[in-house]
Amino acid sequence: MNVEERVERLESLVTLQDRTIERLSDAIFEQQQQLQDMEKKLERMAGKVREMDELVGQNSGPDAPPPHYGR
């Protein structure tokens, strides 16, 4: 293999690596977007659960004894 062929092979490899790095970068960006979306959804859900807990706490009186008590 002469020097020119070796240089061409190296250039091809660099081009392939550049494309691979670009694809990986795009994949990481998409995953970051998905992660941010999921974090927002999780925070909204957590807020709704807190609201439900507050409503349940306000509407419930003292805990009723289990049915088998007092027999």
Number of C-alpha atoms within 10 A of each C-alpha: 5 6 8 9 10 11 11 11 12 12 12 12 12 12 12 12 12 12 12 12 12 12 12 12 12 12 12 12 12 12 12 12 12 12 12 12 11 12 12 12 12 12 11 12 12 12 12 12 12 12 12 12 11 11 11 11 10 9 8 9 8 6 6 8 8 7 7 6 7 6 4
